[in-house]
Amino acid sequence: MCKHILNAQVSIRAPCCKQWFDCAECHEETQDHRLKKTVEMAFICKKCKKAFRKDMSNYEESDEYCPHCDNHYVIEAKTPQAVVGVEGDDARIDSRMLKDERMRVDHRRSLFDFSDCLD
């Protein structure tokens, strides 16, 4: 599973080390060499799990689909976005569990009223 492209439709075989990667960034993170460029690329479709090759020197619009299952693998990449979120329930709806730390708490609270005895 690629952490750089969330909707990767194919895996690409790196011509330099003959290993399969979801994107060039995955290859760069795990290998100690640069990705070798080539004209003919080998792919594995993640939908039908079949391998195929494409010649990149004369790439056409019809080449954007898997030849076995017609899965459109050249799509806009969805990349992870940083999101700030709060775990738990929405405090605007139910604020019973929140305590306002700005208010002073009277530690001398008692069940009995000692104010009459102090005089």
C-alpha positions in Angstrom: 0.0 0.0 0.0 1.4 3.3 -1.1 1.5 6.2 1.4 2.2 8.8 -1.2 -0.7 8.0 -3.7 -3.8 6.7 -2.0 -5.6 5.6 -5.1 -2.8 3.9 -7.0 -4.3 1.6 -9.6 -1.1 -0.2 -10.8 2.3 -1.2 -9.4 5.3 -0.4 -11.5 8.3 -2.6 -11.9 11.6 -0.8 -11.5 14.0 -1.7 -14.3 17.0 -1.1 -12.1 16.3 -3.6 -9.3 13.4 -5.6 -10.8 11.1 -5.0 -7.8 7.5 -3.8 -7.8 6.6 -0.3 -6.3 3.4 1.7 -6.3 5.2 5.0 -7.1 8.7 6.4 -7.6 8.8 7.9 -4.1 8.3 4.4 -2.6 11.3 3.2 -4.6 13.4 6.1 -3.5 12.6 5.5 0.2 13.4 1.8 0.2 16.3 1.6 -2.2 19.8 3.0 -2.1 20.0 3.7 -5.8 18.2 6.0 -8.2 15.3 4.8 -10.3 16.5 3.9 -13.8 14.5 5.5 -16.7 13.3 3.3 -19.5 11.1 3.5 -22.6 9.2 0.2 -21.9 7.5 -0.1 -18.5 6.0 -3.1 -16.8 2.8 -2.7 -14.8 0.6 -4.9 -12.6 -3.1 -3.9 -12.5 -4.4 -3.9 -8.9 -7.9 -4.7 -10.0 -7.3 -7.9 -12.0 -3.8 -8.7 -10.7 -2.4 -9.2 -14.2 0.9 -7.8 -15.6 1.3 -5.9 -18.9 3.9 -3.8 -20.6 3.5 -0.3 -22.2 5.8 1.4 -24.7 6.2 5.0 -23.4 7.7 6.4 -26.6 4.3 6.3 -28.4 1.9 6.5 -25.5 -1.8 7.2 -26.5 -5.0 7.9 -24.7 -6.1 4.3 -25.2 -3.0 3.2 -23.3 -4.5 4.6 -20.0 -6.5 1.4 -19.5 -5.5 -2.1 -18.4 -5.6 -4.3 -21.5 -7.1 -7.2 -19.4 -9.9 -5.6 -17.5 -10.2 -2.0 -18.9 -9.4 -0.4 -15.5 -8.5 3.2 -16.0 -5.2 3.4 -14.2 -4.1 6.9 -15.3 -6.2 9.0 -12.9 -5.6 12.1 -10.8 -3.6 11.0 -7.7 -5.1 11.4 -4.3 -2.4 12.3 -1.9 -2.6 12.3 1.9 -3.6 15.7 3.4 -2.8 16.9 6.9 -6.0 17.2 9.0 -6.4 18.7 12.4 -9.0 16.9 14.4 -10.1 16.4 17.9 -10.8 12.9 19.3 -14.0 12.4 21.2 -17.5 13.9 21.1 -18.2 17.4 19.9 -18.0 19.7 22.9 -20.5 22.1 21.3 -23.2 19.5 21.6 -22.4 17.9 25.0 -20.2 19.9 27.3 -20.9 18.0 30.5 -17.4 16.5 30.6 -15.6 19.8 30.2 -14.2 21.6 33.3 -13.4 25.3 33.1 -9.9 25.5 34.6 -10.1 29.3 34.9 -12.7 29.2 37.7 -11.3 28.9 41.2 -12.4 25.9 43.1 -13.4 26.4 46.7 -11.5 23.6 48.6 -13.3 24.4 51.9 -16.6 23.1 50.7 -18.5 21.0 53.2 -21.8 19.5 53.7 -22.2 21.6 56.8 -22.2 25.4 57.0 -19.4 26.5 59.3 -19.8 30.2 58.5 -21.9 30.7 61.7 -19.3 29.0 63.9 -16.4 31.2 62.8 -17.8 34.4 64.4 
